[in-house]
Amino acid sequence: MIQSARKGQELIEQAPNTATTQRRPYLLRVGEVARRSGVGVETLRFYERSGLLDRPARTENGYRLYGEEVLERLAFIKRAQALGFTLDEIGRVIAEKRAGQAPCAEVREIVRRRLKELDERMAQMRRYRRELAAALAEWDKIGESEGHICGLIEGAKIEPIAPSSDRLRKRDNETTSALRSTNKLKAS
């Protein structure tokens, strides 16, 4: 069976790899990419719109056909996310590589900043834990406390923990935006 797809104006034909045919790239439909990578179809489309994935070839019916190299790209994106990179940061790293530059210096700088942010966040969490433990010890002495709802909470002197940097807020906003996009697509 021969699959055909258009990439730009060029028609791509693909035959299965057999001993009698020349090896051609194997093209995967979006569902197969999602299944093999563990990334949802809507996420793949979002990554494509965001520039994290190259635009795939299309069949004459408009179906997306990806080369197998997309699986390596998706594995890279997942690893970078596991290291704490935002999608914007991953996009910059990919863009540097596309431009023929080695992105490793930027990657090291991003991780340096991430470690500093983590240290700040951990210090905040240790302070918060001490405050919370002190509040609980005081509440155990008080027992019940009248209030509008609960006097213990209403009388607490603990301030909420603020994000340690704009990066944390930006990451939360990216996640929220991605979820909104996915939910809008599901609703339609």
N, C-alpha and C positions, 0 to 999 in steps of 0.2 A: 504494500500500500504506500502510495506517495502522498505526503502532506505538502501543501503549498501555503505560502504566506507572503504578504507584501511587507517589505521594510522600506519605508519611503516610497519610491516608485518601482523598486526592484522586486520581482517575484522570486520568492525563495522556494525551491522544491527540495524535498527531503525524502530520501528512500531509506528503508531500514538497513542497518549495517549487516551485510552478508558477505561471504567470501568472494562473491562475484561483483559486488558493488564497491565503489570507492567510499571510504569513510567520510560521512558528512555529519555536521553537527546535529545532535538529536534535540528536537524542540519539544518543550513541555508546555502543556496548557496550564492556565493559572491554578486550577484545582489540584493538578499534580504537583506543582511547585509548593502550594500550600500544604499538601499532605506530606511531602518529603521533607519540608523545612520546619514544619510545626508552626508556621506563621499563617494567620488567617488571610483569606482572600481580600477582605477590605483593607487589612494592613498592607498587603502587597500593593494595592492600588494607591493607598496613602503614600507609601514609600516612593512609588513611581511619580506621583504628583509633586512630592517633595524633592525629587532629584536624587534620592539615595539609590534608586535603581534606574538603569537606562531604560528608555522606552522600548518595549518589546516589539517584535515583528507582529503583524496581524494577519489572520487568514482573510480571505475575501469576504467572509461573513462577519469580520470584526473581532474574532476571538484572539486573545493575547497568546503569543507563543514565545516562550523564553528559552534561551540557550541554557545548557546545564551549568554554565558559570554563574548563573544567578544564585544557585544554591551556595556557592562559596561566598558571594557577596552577603547573602542573608546570614550565613554563619558568622561572618565578620561583624555585621551589625549587632547580632545577638551577643557576641563576645564583648564588643565595645560597650554595649549597654550594661552588661554584667560588671564591667570595670567602672561604671558610673558615668559614662559619657552621655551627654544629651544628644538628641537627634540632630540638633544644629551643629554640635561639635563633630559628630560622625560625618555629617555632610561636608564640613570644611576639610576634614581629613581626606575624604574621598575626592573632593574637588582638587586638592593639592596633588594627589596621585594622578588624577586625570590630566592635570597640567604638566605632568612629567617631573614633578618635584617629589623628593622624599619627605613624607609627612612626620617622620619619627621625632624630629625636634619639637614640633607642636604637640605631639602625643605626650612626650615627656613633660612638657610645660603644663598641659592640662592635668596630668596625673599629680604633678607637684602641687598645683592649686587645689586639687581634690583632697589631697592628704592634709593640707592646711585647713581646709573647710571641715574635714572630718575631726581634726584635733579640736577646732573651735566648738563644733557641735558636741563632741564628747565631754568637753569641759562644761558646757552648758547643761548637759544631761546630768553630770555629777553634782553640779550645784542644785539643780532641780530636785534630784533624788534626796539630797540632804534636807532641803526645805520641806519636801513632802513627808519625809520620815519625822522631822521635828513637828510638823502639823499633826500627824497621826498620833504621836506621843502626847501632845497637848490635848487632842480630842479624846484620847483614852482616859485622861484625867477628868475632863469635863463630863463625859458621858453624853447626855442629851442636851441639846441647846435649841431653844425656841427661836423661830425666825419665820419669815414669810413662807419659805418652803423648808429649808434646813439651815439653822443658825450656824452650824459648823462650816458649811461652804460659804455662806454669806459673810462670815467673819474672817475668812481665810485671807492671809496677807501674801499669798503666792501669786506672782505675776506669770502669765502664760509665756512659754518659750517662743521667742521670735526666731524666724529663720536666720541662720548665721550669715547668709549672703544673698545677693540677688540671684545667684546661680540656682540656689535651692528653690526660690520662688519661680524662676524661669522654668525649671524642670517640672514643677507642679503645674504651671500654666500649659506647657507642652503636652503633658499627659492629659490634662483636662480638655484641651483643644482636640487632641486625637480621639478621645472618647466621645466628644460631642459630634465630631465628623462621622465616626462609626455609627453612633446612635441615629443621626439624621439619615444616613444611608439605609439603616435597618428599617426606619420608620417609613421610608418612601417606597 
